[in-house]
């Protein structure tokens, strides 16, 4: 026997051993439902109807208890499984082998985890801050519970609300001539006070400044001489009031703004970021230059260089 024949025989034996391990599955898969006689299937269905349903059982139990061996013409024995388990090649799995994963959802967060989250957030903000002193601060602090409020917190909140209400009453009712009937005001003064309250409600003026804004708008309609006289008179009154305060010993430089009723809070000057031009004004995306600025760049003077008489070329005489 040559080496080639020996290798073929070994390969054939190995193939037969490999196919013998799949005899059960091949026989079961090769089984055709049409090959079963109609009488046998009707008898099997009648037997299944008589039995009581005892739940889903594994394939091994169904084979051992309900499997029936029938010999056909070929002499081969075929095990017939339950119809419901063998339908479409589906086998019911035993409940013992399936273990469900149980997941518990809980919204209760421990105080220690909450403190750790807040501390981590505080440390991140301190690290990104430009102040190095914040890194050295102690990050341990007490967490205030919003549900528990002390009597002092409630009292402080009520005091703040009362202060806001008192401020509104003082500026809208107590100092308003339009709402106080005991004051003997002329119809013009009452009308100005009412107009001032309306201006305050629209949001164009702060509380207590609406009437002053109405009077200022009315004064601006007067002639220039009258307006200058009114402004001069106001300055004299303010100077007299300031002098009286100094004589009484109640003056302080920080109170100078309070003594001036028309003084407004200093508005911060808008800073133009980036490089600024030395000349001109940049508005609406356009650089505006005056004639004088253009001449200064070009090196021309402001004066007009005119020619006088005789400055031009004279006529040449005939020779």
Secondary structure, DSSP 4 states (H G I P E B T S, - for coil): --HHHHHHHHHHHHHHHHHHTTHHHHHHHH--GGGS-HHHHHHHHHHHHHSPP-----HHHHHHHH-EEEE-TT--EEEE--HHHHGGG--PPPTTT--PPP--------HHHHHHHHHHHHHHHHHHSS-GGGGGS----PPPPSS---HHHHHHHHHHHHHHHHHHHIIIIIT-TTT-SSS---HHHHHHHHHHHHHHHHTSS-TT-HHHHHHHHHHTTS-HHHHHHHHHHHHHHHHHHHHHHHHHT---GGGHHHH-TTPPPPPPPPP--S---SSSEEETTEEE--HHHHHHHHT--SS-----TT-SPPPPPP-
